[in-house]
């Protein structure tokens, strides 16, 4: 049973304690508002949500509904294809884009199949032209699926546009110039779109002592700056609250579900919180979703911004080169490479404690 969202006083609504706030975006992402400053109350609500639970949902957002619906139909059609056809666009250890049904999260196999698409630098050229290769590789497409390709790329362009407008709202909510972070993304951003299909979980998995078989995606944080998610009406996404309990991110018809990623936490010097989240597979209905991971340029060095650092708040992280960080994370998606790289590995206090241990060992010898 769900409850009606209740106003919180800053433009956000909460369905119940621990659940992500629902924010009326006032057409923030509409093309007509591309050059307009974000509404202050919307920007403030976004910053508040990012600083607490790390998740929020946008209604009345302004994304092109026709483009979104076309992509959704194409996604369903693609995952209904036979496996042999889908495998003709299979990704590999050297090419991150395309189809996969064997992805790992935290060194554990997820119960899902995915299709990933990245930015196309030169759409007038063939997909596999060398000029269309990004840090993620080339986009791969199953043969004979022209409508699928067209629908997915149209949505990619739309959600890419919306990501920049949402980035400006984040900046405005923090009291920064709304274009202050554009330089980290413009021209060569590495954002990619993922289409997810979660098949039915085995009905006896829990009784058989195999709860991992109920997980569409195991717990994790997203590596980039922010994620824009379209989810269908089948519930399954859960976020970890501060009290250590998991809360359902309930589907809201027409809403966009947003969460901040690791790089937003680094840039804000831990003011923003990249939330742990997971997806439970349903034993009754298949689930579909489409997250867009908005990631910086591969040459971007990410470190706490000066406005979040002072004597009371020293920098928490050393600089992270995004291209190197992303490459290491991808290695863990494809195969079990041991412990997955996390932003915690870049914490300055972690480095300090390691250096102290080394000094102590030197003194002892």
C-alpha positions as CSV (number, residue, x, y, z in Angstrom):
1,X,0.0,0.0,0.0
2,X,1.3,3.4,-0.9
3,X,0.5,6.8,0.6
4,X,0.0,10.1,-1.2
5,X,3.1,12.3,-1.2
6,X,3.1,15.0,1.4
7,X,4.6,18.5,0.8
8,X,7.9,19.2,2.5
9,X,7.9,23.0,2.0
10,X,10.7,23.3,-0.6
11,X,8.9,21.9,-3.6
12,X,9.6,18.3,-2.8
13,X,7.1,15.7,-1.5
14,X,7.8,12.5,0.4
15,X,5.6,9.4,0.2
16,X,6.9,8.1,3.5
17,X,10.1,8.4,5.6
18,X,13.1,7.0,3.9
19,X,11.6,7.1,0.4
20,X,13.0,9.5,-2.2
21,X,11.3,12.9,-2.5
22,X,9.0,13.6,-5.4
23,X,9.8,17.0,-7.0
24,X,7.6,19.0,-9.3
25,X,10.2,20.0,-11.9
26,X,8.0,22.8,-13.4
27,X,9.0,21.8,-16.9
28,X,12.7,22.2,-16.0
29,X,13.8,19.8,-18.8
30,X,11.6,21.2,-21.6
31,X,13.5,22.3,-24.7
32,X,11.9,25.8,-24.4
33,X,13.6,26.2,-21.0
34,X,17.1,25.3,-22.1
35,X,18.4,28.8,-21.8
36,X,16.3,29.7,-18.7
37,X,17.7,29.6,-15.2
38,X,16.3,26.6,-13.1
39,X,13.4,27.6,-10.9
40,X,15.0,28.4,-7.5
41,X,12.7,26.1,-5.5
42,X,13.3,23.2,-7.8
43,X,17.1,23.7,-7.7
44,X,17.0,23.9,-3.9
45,X,14.8,20.7,-3.6
46,X,17.3,18.9,-5.9
47,X,20.3,19.9,-3.8
48,X,18.5,18.9,-0.6
49,X,17.6,15.5,-2.0
50,X,21.2,15.0,-3.3
51,X,22.6,15.9,0.1
52,X,20.4,13.4,2.1
53,X,19.1,10.3,0.5
54,X,20.8,10.8,-2.9
55,X,17.7,9.8,-4.8
56,X,14.7,11.9,-6.0
57,X,11.9,11.6,-8.6
58,X,11.0,14.4,-11.0
59,X,7.4,14.8,-12.2
60,X,6.2,17.5,-14.7
61,X,9.8,17.4,-16.0
62,X,9.4,18.4,-19.7
63,X,11.2,15.5,-21.4
64,X,9.8,14.7,-24.8
65,X,7.2,12.0,-24.0
66,X,6.9,10.8,-27.6
67,X,10.6,10.1,-27.9
68,X,10.6,8.3,-24.5
69,X,7.6,6.1,-25.4
70,X,9.2,5.2,-28.8
71,X,12.3,4.1,-27.0
72,X,10.3,2.0,-24.5
73,X,8.5,0.2,-27.3
74,X,11.8,-0.5,-29.1
75,X,13.4,-1.8,-25.9
76,X,10.6,-4.3,-25.4
77,X,10.9,-5.4,-29.0
78,X,14.7,-5.9,-28.8
79,X,14.6,-8.0,-25.6
80,X,11.9,-10.2,-27.2
81,X,14.3,-11.1,-30.0
82,X,15.9,-14.6,-29.9
83,X,19.3,-14.8,-28.1
84,X,21.2,-15.6,-31.3
85,X,20.1,-12.3,-32.9
86,X,21.0,-10.3,-29.7
87,X,24.4,-11.9,-29.4
88,X,25.3,-10.5,-32.8
89,X,25.7,-7.2,-31.0
90,X,27.5,-8.7,-28.0
91,X,29.9,-6.5,-26.1
92,X,33.4,-7.7,-25.2
93,X,36.2,-7.0,-22.8
94,X,37.6,-4.5,-25.3
95,X,34.3,-2.9,-26.4
96,X,31.9,-1.9,-23.6
97,X,28.9,-1.1,-25.8
98,X,26.3,-3.6,-27.0
99,X,24.4,-6.6,-25.6
100,X,25.3,-8.6,-22.5
101,X,23.6,-11.2,-20.3
102,X,26.4,-12.0,-18.0
103,X,27.3,-8.8,-16.2
104,X,28.8,-8.8,-12.7
105,X,28.2,-6.4,-9.9
106,X,30.4,-6.8,-6.8
107,X,31.8,-9.9,-8.4
108,X,28.4,-11.5,-8.5
109,X,26.3,-12.4,-11.6
110,X,23.2,-10.2,-12.0
111,X,19.9,-11.6,-13.1
112,X,19.4,-9.3,-16.1
113,X,20.3,-8.7,-19.7
114,X,21.4,-5.2,-20.9
115,X,22.1,-3.2,-24.1
116,X,24.5,-0.2,-23.8
117,X,24.8,2.7,-26.2
118,X,27.3,5.6,-26.0
119,X,27.7,9.0,-27.6
120,X,28.1,9.1,-31.4
121,X,30.7,11.8,-32.2
122,X,30.0,11.7,-35.9
123,X,26.5,10.5,-36.7
124,X,27.0,11.0,-40.4
125,X,29.7,8.2,-40.4
126,X,29.2,4.5,-40.0
127,X,29.0,3.3,-36.4
128,X,32.3,1.5,-36.6
129,X,34.2,4.3,-38.3
130,X,37.4,5.0,-36.3
131,X,36.1,8.6,-35.6
132,X,33.1,7.1,-33.8
133,X,35.2,5.2,-31.3
134,X,34.9,6.6,-27.7
135,X,36.4,5.4,-24.5
136,X,33.6,2.9,-24.3
137,X,34.3,1.5,-27.8
138,X,31.9,1.4,-30.8
139,X,28.1,1.1,-30.7
140,X,27.1,-2.3,-31.9
141,X,23.6,-3.0,-33.3
142,X,21.8,-6.3,-34.2
143,X,21.3,-6.6,-37.9
144,X,18.0,-5.7,-39.4
145,X,16.8,-3.6,-36.4
146,X,16.8,-0.2,-38.0
147,X,13.8,1.1,-35.9
148,X,15.4,-0.1,-32.7
149,X,18.6,1.8,-33.6
150,X,16.7,5.0,-34.6
151,X,14.5,5.0,-31.5
152,X,17.3,4.4,-29.1
153,X,19.6,7.1,-30.6
154,X,16.7,9.6,-30.6
155,X,16.2,9.0,-26.9
156,X,19.9,9.2,-26.3
157,X,20.0,12.7,-27.8
158,X,17.0,13.7,-25.7
159,X,18.2,12.4,-22.3
160,X,21.7,13.8,-23.1
161,X,20.1,17.3,-23.5
162,X,18.2,16.9,-20.3
163,X,21.3,15.8,-18.4
164,X,23.0,19.2,-19.1
165,X,19.9,21.0,-17.9
166,X,19.7,18.9,-14.8
167,X,23.5,19.6,-14.2
168,X,22.7,23.3,-14.2
169,X,20.0,22.7,-11.6
170,X,22.5,20.9,-9.4
171,X,24.9,23.9,-9.7
172,X,22.2,26.5,-9.1
173,X,21.0,24.5,-6.0
174,X,24.6,24.8,-4.6
175,X,24.8,28.5,-5.2
176,X,27.2,28.2,-8.1
177,X,27.0,29.6,-11.7
178,X,24.7,27.2,-13.4
179,X,27.3,26.4,-16.1
180,X,30.1,26.0,-13.7
181,X,30.6,22.3,-14.4
182,X,30.0,22.3,-18.1
183,X,33.7,22.1,-18.9
184,X,33.8,18.6,-17.3
185,X,31.3,17.3,-19.8
186,X,31.2,19.4,-23.0
187,X,32.4,17.9,-26.2
188,X,33.6,14.5,-25.2
189,X,31.4,13.3,-22.3
190,X,31.3,9.6,-21.7
191,X,27.6,9.3,-20.8
192,X,25.9,6.1,-21.9
193,X,22.4,4.7,-22.1
194,X,21.6,1.3,-20.8
195,X,18.5,-0.7,-21.5
196,X,17.7,-3.3,-18.8
197,X,15.5,-6.4,-18.9
198,X,15.0,-8.3,-15.7
199,X,13.5,-11.8,-16.3
200,X,11.5,-13.6,-13.7
201,X,13.3,-14.7,-10.6
202,X,13.2,-18.4,-9.8
203,X,10.2,-18.9,-7.5
204,X,12.1,-21.3,-5.2
205,X,15.3,-19.3,-5.0
206,X,14.6,-18.0,-1.5
207,X,13.6,-21.4,-0.1
208,X,16.6,-23.0,-1.7
209,X,18.9,-20.7,0.1
210,X,20.0,-18.7,-3.0
211,X,18.8,-15.2,-2.3
212,X,21.4,-13.9,-4.9
213,X,19.1,-15.4,-7.6
214,X,16.5,-12.8,-6.6
215,X,18.8,-9.9,-7.3
216,X,18.5,-8.3,-10.7
217,X,21.4,-6.0,-9.8
218,X,23.4,-6.4,-6.6
219,X,24.1,-3.4,-4.3
220,X,26.4,-0.7,-5.7
221,X,26.8,3.0,-6.3
222,X,26.9,4.6,-9.7
223,X,30.4,5.7,-10.8
224,X,29.6,8.9,-12.6
225,X,27.9,12.2,-11.8
226,X,24.2,11.5,-12.0
227,X,21.8,8.9,-13.4
228,X,18.5,9.6,-15.1
229,X,16.3,6.5,-14.9
230,X,13.1,5.5,-16.7
231,X,11.5,2.6,-14.9
232,X,8.3,0.8,-15.8
233,X,5.5,0.0,-13.4
234,X,7.1,-3.1,-11.9
235,X,8.7,-2.3,-8.6
236,X,12.2,-3.5,-7.8
237,X,14.6,-0.7,-7.3
238,X,15.6,-0.2,-3.7
239,X,17.8,2.4,-2.0
240,X,19.7,2.1,1.3
241,X,18.6,4.7,3.9
242,X,20.9,6.2,6.5
243,X,19.4,3.9,9.2
244,X,20.6,0.9,7.2
245,X,17.2,-0.2,5.9
246,X,16.3,-0.7,2.2
247,X,13.5,1.4,0.9
248,X,11.6,0.8,-2.4
249,X,11.9,3.5,-5.0
250,X,8.3,3.1,-6.1
251,X,7.5,3.6,-9.7
252,X,5.5,6.8,-10.5
253,X,3.9,6.9,-13.9
254,X,5.7,9.5,-16.1
255,X,8.3,10.3,-13.5
256,X,12.1,10.3,-14.0
257,X,14.1,8.8,-11.2
258,X,17.4,10.5,-10.5
259,X,20.3,9.5,-8.3
260,X,23.7,11.1,-7.8
261,X,26.9,9.1,-8.4
262,X,30.4,8.8,-7.0
263,X,31.8,11.8,-8.8
264,X,29.1,14.2,-7.5
265,X,30.1,13.0,-4.0
266,X,33.7,13.8,-4.7
267,X,33.1,17.2,-6.3
268,X,30.9,18.2,-3.4
269,X,33.5,17.0,-0.8
270,X,30.9,14.5,0.6
271,X,28.0,17.0,0.7
272,X,26.2,15.0,-1.9
273,X,25.7,11.3,-1.2
274,X,26.0,8.6,-3.8
275,X,23.4,6.1,-2.5
276,X,23.8,2.3,-2.4
277,X,21.0,0.8,-4.4
278,X,20.0,-2.6,-5.8
279,X,17.3,-4.2,-7.9
280,X,15.2,-7.1,-6.8
281,X,13.9,-9.4,-9.6
282,X,10.2,-10.1,-9.6
283,X,8.8,-13.6,-9.5
284,X,5.6,-12.5,-11.2
285,X,6.4,-9.9,-13.9
286,X,9.4,-9.1,-16.1
287,X,10.8,-5.6,-15.5
288,X,12.3,-3.1,-17.9
289,X,14.2,0.1,-17.2
290,X,16.5,2.6,-19.0
291,X,19.2,4.4,-17.0
292,X,21.3,7.1,-18.6
293,X,24.7,7.5,-16.8
294,X,25.9,11.1,-17.2
295,X,29.7,10.9,-17.0
296,X,32.4,13.4,-17.6
297,X,35.1,13.7,-20.3
298,X,37.7,11.0,-20.1
299,X,40.4,13.5,-19.5
300,X,38.5,15.2,-16.6
301,X,40.3,15.2,-13.2
302,X,37.7,15.2,-10.5
303,X,38.5,16.6,-7.0
304,X,36.6,18.5,-4.3
305,X,35.5,22.0,-5.5
306,X,37.1,24.9,-3.7
307,X,33.8,26.2,-2.4
308,X,33.3,23.0,-0.4
309,X,36.8,23.1,1.2
310,X,37.8,25.2,4.2
311,X,39.5,24.8,7.5
312,X,36.5,23.1,9.0
313,X,36.0,20.9,5.8
314,X,39.4,19.8,4.4
315,X,39.4,18.0,1.1
316,X,38.3,14.4,1.5
317,X,39.6,13.0,-1.8
318,X,42.7,13.3,-3.9
319,X,42.0,13.9,-7.7
320,X,40.5,11.1,-9.7
321,X,41.1,10.9,-13.4
322,X,37.7,9.8,-14.8
323,X,39.0,7.9,-17.8
324,X,41.3,5.7,-15.6
325,X,38.6,5.3,-12.9
326,X,35.9,4.3,-15.5
327,X,38.2,1.8,-17.2
328,X,39.0,0.1,-13.9
329,X,35.3,-0.1,-13.0
330,X,34.4,-1.6,-16.4
331,X,36.9,-4.4,-15.9
332,X,34.9,-5.6,-12.9
333,X,31.7,-5.5,-14.9
334,X,33.0,-8.0,-17.4
335,X,34.9,-10.4,-15.2
336,X,35.8,-11.0,-11.6
337,X,38.9,-8.9,-11.1
338,X,38.8,-9.0,-7.3
339,X,37.8,-5.9,-5.3
340,X,36.1,-3.3,-7.5
341,X,37.7,0.2,-7.5
342,X,35.7,2.7,-5.4
343,X,36.1,6.4,-4.5
344,X,37.0,5.3,-1.0
345,X,40.3,4.2,-2.5
346,X,41.0,7.9,-3.2
347,X,40.2,9.2,0.3
348,X,43.0,11.3,1.7
349,X,42.6,9.8,5.2
350,X,43.0,6.3,3.7
351,X,46.3,7.4,2.1
352,X,47.4,9.0,5.4
353,X,46.8,5.9,7.4
354,X,48.7,3.8,4.9
355,X,51.7,6.2,5.0
356,X,51.6,6.1,8.8
357,X,51.7,2.3,8.8
358,X,54.7,2.4,6.4
359,X,56.5,4.9,8.6
360,X,55.8,2.8,11.7
361,X,57.2,-0.3,9.9
362,X,60.4,1.7,8.9
363,X,60.9,2.8,12.4
364,X,60.4,-0.7,13.7
365,X,63.1,-2.1,11.4
